[in-house]
C-alpha cells in the first residue's frame, strides 16, 4: 500500500493527472490528499454510514489519509474499511465526469402557479426567538408590530432567490 502523500508519495505515471482531468486508468481522487485512486486499486472507506452516502462518498488512498478526516468528523467509533475500486468506469459515474458542471437527468416538472392573492400572508418570523435575540444583544424589548414588516422582507428575499434559481436552471 502506498505511503501517505505527506511522506513523499507520488502517483505512478499510469494514474497521474492529464491536464485538469484524470486519465482513463484513474477511478476517483482521495478525499484527503486529492491523489488519484486507480481503477481496481485497494482504497479505504470510513465505517460510518454518513461518510459513505452517495452525496458524500468519501474514499481514501491510505489509512493515514483516512485518519486525516477523523478530527472533523466527530465519530464516536470508526475504523477504515478496505475496498477495491471498480475495474471500469460507469458511463453515468459523477467521478468520471470531467466537465465539473451539474447535469439534471430528469426533466423539470411543471410548477403549479398560485395566484399572488392566494399565497399565505402569515408571519414568517418566530417572535420569541427574535425578541430573545434583541434582548440578549442590546437589552431592548421588541414590538409585535415589527414581525409583519420583517416577514415581508423575508418574502421579498425568498422571491429573489427563487428567480435566481430559475434563471440558473436549478430545481
C-alpha positions as CSV (number, residue, x, y, z in Angstrom):
1,X,0.0,0.0,0.0
2,X,1.5,3.4,-0.9
3,X,2.5,5.7,1.9
4,X,0.7,8.9,2.7
5,X,1.3,11.9,0.3
6,X,3.0,13.9,3.1
7,X,5.6,11.2,3.3
8,X,6.7,11.6,-0.3
9,X,4.0,9.5,-2.2
10,X,4.0,10.3,-5.9
11,X,1.3,8.7,-8.0
12,X,2.7,6.4,-10.7
13,X,2.5,7.7,-14.3
14,X,-0.5,5.5,-15.1
15,X,-2.7,7.4,-12.6
16,X,-1.1,10.9,-12.7
17,X,-3.2,13.8,-13.9
18,X,-3.5,14.6,-17.5
19,X,-4.2,18.3,-17.6
20,X,-7.3,19.0,-15.4
21,X,-8.9,15.6,-15.8
22,X,-7.8,12.2,-14.7
23,X,-6.6,9.6,-17.2
24,X,-8.8,6.7,-18.1
25,X,-6.9,4.4,-15.5
26,X,-8.0,6.6,-12.5
27,X,-11.2,6.0,-10.7
28,X,-11.6,8.9,-8.2
29,X,-9.5,11.2,-6.1
30,X,-8.6,10.6,-2.4
31,X,-10.8,12.8,-0.3
32,X,-7.9,13.9,1.9
33,X,-4.8,14.3,-0.3
34,X,-6.6,14.5,-3.7
35,X,-4.2,12.0,-5.3
36,X,-5.9,9.8,-7.9
37,X,-7.0,6.3,-7.0
38,X,-6.5,3.8,-9.9
39,X,-9.2,1.6,-11.3
40,X,-9.2,-1.7,-9.4
41,X,-6.9,-0.4,-6.7
42,X,-7.3,-1.0,-3.0
43,X,-8.6,2.0,-1.1
44,X,-10.1,2.8,2.3
45,X,-13.6,4.0,3.2
46,X,-14.9,5.1,6.6
47,X,-17.0,2.6,8.5
48,X,-19.5,5.3,9.5
49,X,-22.6,5.3,7.1
50,X,-22.8,9.1,6.8
51,X,-19.3,9.1,5.2
52,X,-20.4,6.5,2.6
53,X,-23.6,8.2,1.3
54,X,-23.7,8.8,-2.4
55,X,-23.5,12.5,-2.0
56,X,-20.6,12.4,0.5
57,X,-18.8,9.3,-0.9
58,X,-15.5,9.7,1.0
59,X,-12.7,7.5,-0.3
60,X,-9.1,7.5,0.9
61,X,-5.9,6.1,-0.7
62,X,-4.4,5.0,2.6
63,X,-5.2,4.6,6.3
64,X,-3.2,7.7,7.1
65,X,-5.4,9.7,4.7
66,X,-8.5,8.2,6.4
67,X,-7.2,9.3,9.8
68,X,-7.0,12.9,8.5
69,X,-10.8,13.2,8.3
70,X,-11.4,11.9,11.9
71,X,-10.8,15.2,13.8
72,X,-13.5,16.9,11.7
73,X,-15.9,14.0,11.5
74,X,-16.6,13.6,15.3
75,X,-17.2,9.9,15.0
76,X,-17.7,8.1,18.3
77,X,-16.4,4.8,16.9
78,X,-15.0,4.4,13.4
79,X,-12.5,2.3,11.5
80,X,-11.1,2.2,8.0
81,X,-12.6,-0.5,5.7
82,X,-10.6,-1.8,2.8
83,X,-12.3,-1.8,-0.5
84,X,-11.4,-2.3,-4.1
85,X,-12.2,0.3,-6.7
86,X,-14.2,-0.7,-9.7
87,X,-12.3,-2.0,-12.7
88,X,-14.1,0.1,-15.2
89,X,-15.8,3.5,-15.0
90,X,-19.6,3.5,-15.3
91,X,-20.9,5.9,-18.0
92,X,-23.1,7.9,-15.5
93,X,-20.5,8.0,-12.8
94,X,-20.1,11.5,-11.4
95,X,-16.5,10.9,-10.6
96,X,-15.8,10.2,-14.3
97,X,-17.4,13.4,-15.4
98,X,-14.6,15.8,-16.4
99,X,-16.8,18.8,-17.2
100,X,-17.4,19.6,-13.5
101,X,-20.8,21.0,-14.2
102,X,-24.1,19.9,-12.9
103,X,-26.4,18.0,-15.2
104,X,-30.1,17.2,-14.4
105,X,-31.2,13.8,-15.6
106,X,-34.9,14.2,-15.0
107,X,-36.9,16.8,-17.0
108,X,-38.3,19.7,-15.0
109,X,-41.8,19.1,-13.7
110,X,-44.4,21.8,-14.4
111,X,-44.8,24.0,-11.4
112,X,-48.4,24.8,-10.4
113,X,-48.5,28.6,-10.2
114,X,-50.5,30.1,-7.4
115,X,-52.2,33.5,-7.8
116,X,-50.5,36.2,-5.7
117,X,-53.6,36.8,-3.7
118,X,-53.8,33.1,-2.8
119,X,-50.4,33.0,-1.2
120,X,-50.4,32.7,2.6
121,X,-49.7,36.0,4.2
122,X,-48.6,34.6,7.6
123,X,-45.9,35.9,9.8
124,X,-42.6,34.1,8.9
125,X,-40.6,35.3,11.9
126,X,-40.5,33.4,15.2
127,X,-41.4,36.1,17.6
128,X,-39.9,34.6,20.7
129,X,-36.5,33.9,19.0
130,X,-36.4,37.5,17.6
131,X,-37.3,39.0,21.0
132,X,-34.8,36.9,22.8
133,X,-32.0,37.8,20.4
134,X,-32.7,41.6,20.6
135,X,-32.9,41.4,24.4
136,X,-29.6,39.5,24.6
137,X,-27.8,41.6,22.1
138,X,-28.9,45.1,23.2
139,X,-31.2,44.8,26.2
140,X,-34.2,46.2,24.3
141,X,-37.7,44.9,24.0
142,X,-39.2,44.2,20.6
143,X,-42.7,45.3,19.5
144,X,-45.0,42.7,17.9
145,X,-45.6,45.2,15.1
146,X,-42.1,44.6,13.6
147,X,-43.0,40.9,12.7
148,X,-45.1,41.7,9.7
149,X,-42.6,44.1,8.0
150,X,-39.8,41.6,8.7
151,X,-41.9,38.8,7.2
152,X,-42.4,41.0,4.1
153,X,-38.7,41.5,3.8
154,X,-38.1,37.7,4.1
155,X,-40.7,37.0,1.4
156,X,-39.0,39.5,-0.9
157,X,-35.6,37.9,-0.4
158,X,-37.1,34.4,-0.9
159,X,-38.8,35.5,-4.2
160,X,-35.4,36.9,-5.4
161,X,-33.8,33.5,-4.5
162,X,-36.5,31.6,-6.4
163,X,-36.0,33.8,-9.5
164,X,-32.2,33.3,-9.3
165,X,-32.6,29.5,-9.1
166,X,-34.9,29.5,-12.1
167,X,-32.6,31.7,-14.1
168,X,-29.7,29.3,-13.3
169,X,-31.7,26.3,-14.2
170,X,-31.7,24.8,-10.6
171,X,-34.7,22.9,-9.3
